[in-house]
Amino acid sequence: MIITFTLVSFLTLGLIAKAILSTKERRMVLSDIYHWIQVNYAYFRTRGPGWRNSIRHNLSLNDCFIKVGECHSEYISMAFEIIYN
């Protein structure tokens, strides 16, 4: 069970990183991360909302992503970028 969770977390981190690194700015708002994953991986087009929860969870708990700003509109968007140590 722990191995499965670790593998899923690792794969989720990889998807997020690939999405962010696909941009020139190395930043992406959360909705664009979802969109990029669905466009590039057909598997996620037919899945329920659970995978999105996993994306948000990994963004908030992993130190390799940082929140760099907010958009003050009707919906608050969070932008993340990858940082290297």
N, C-alpha and C positions, 0 to 999 in steps of 0.2 A: 504494500500500500504506500509506504513512504517513497519507494523508488518511482512509482507511477506519478505521485504528486510532484516529485522533483523533476521528472521528465516533462510533465505538462508545464510546469513553471518555466523550465528552461526553454521549451519550444515557444511559449508565449512571449518570453523576453526577446527571443530571436525574431519573432514576427514584428514586435514593436520596433526593435532596432532597425530591421530592414525597411520598415515603413518610413521612419524618421530619416534614415540615411539616404533614402531615395530623393530627398529634397535638397535643393541647393543651399538653403538656409540651415539645414540640419535641425529644423523645428517643425512641429506639426500640431494642430489642434486635435483634440480627442476625436471629434467627429470625422476628421480627415484620416486619422489612424484606422478607425472602423472601416471607412470607405476603401482605403488602400488595401486592407486585408481582404475585404469581400471581392474587390476587383481582381486581385492577384491569386486568390485561393478560393476556388469554387465551393469547396467544402463548407465554408462559412456562410454562403448565400442561403442555404436551406436550414441553417441551425437557428434555434431559439435565441433569446437574449442572454443566455448564460455565459457565452464566450465573451461578450462585452463586459460582463461583471469581472471576468478574469483579467481582461486588459486593464480595467480601472484599478483593480486590486494590485496588479504588478507595478503599474505606474506609481501608485501611492506608496508602496512599501520598498521599492528597490532604489538603492542609492545611485544607480547609474543614470537615473532620469531625474531632472529637476524641473520644477514649475518656474517658467520664466516670464509669465505675464497673464493677464486676464483681459478679456474683451468685455467692456461694460455696455451690454445691450440687453435685450429681453432675455437671452440665454447667456449664461457665463460660460465661456470656452477656456479651457486650460491648454496652454502650449507647453510641450516638453522638448527637451533636447538631450542628446547623449553626452555625458561628460566622461573623460578618460582620466584615470589616475596614473 
